[in-house]
Amino acid sequence: RPRRPAGEAALTLPAPGEIAILFGAGIVGGLINTLAGGGSFLLVPLLVMMGLPATVANATSRVGVFAQSLSAVAGFRQEGFRDLDTALRILPVMLLAAWLGAALASSLDDEIFARGFGAVMLLALPLILWNPRPRTDAATRAPLAPALQHAIYFAIGLYGGAIQAGVGIPLTLALVGVGRLDLVRASSVKVAINTATTAIALAQFAWAGKVVWGHGLLLAVGMALGGYAGSRVGARAGDRLLRPALTVCVVLLAIRMLLGGSG
């Protein structure tokens, strides 16, 4: 399909045959994003195949990600995960980073960044496989310096604001490694943070006229369902589901970034 000019994107509606595809892909993407991360690597190329320029597809996918994150928060809350203190502590720096990332997205050289990010993900893989249970001496281990913690979360927020795809993986790893949360609680905090940071990025992209609302809202319906289902399943299954899911997504994400970049 020929690509539509970015300036006409906001007025574009999906073709009738695309409606079911967007809805179904949204459900799958919402499940993947909630259980691990990387669902946008399915959704953004799909939007490009439907004729949207890559930058517009990147922006439009945020409509679905916001709906998925919000519904996943509701799902985790229904399963009893309401401890959002960690999210509130790191949210200011991540909101600033997400806004900056979205503002700079059009000029960011994400090809080099994506390849480096893929390498980091492979190096971080042992963190998922090692220490499957919270350690009893966690309280006695020296935490990272606050400045270093904020730098880590700032970098993740910057990437999330600019590209979004796969951001749930490093955020989950950081919440486990830096925040010392188990995977289920890390997932519940992740979706809460993503709700806020995606809202900031989406507002920036909408202001720049990069969002195709027809496609985005159809994705949002499917992703909301997928995010809600993923949060309920993930909260009940715990590490025995989240750890393998996160491991698979890390490997696939790293390979894709190292070999094919972010496009």
Disulfide bonds with the S-S distance in Angstrom:
none
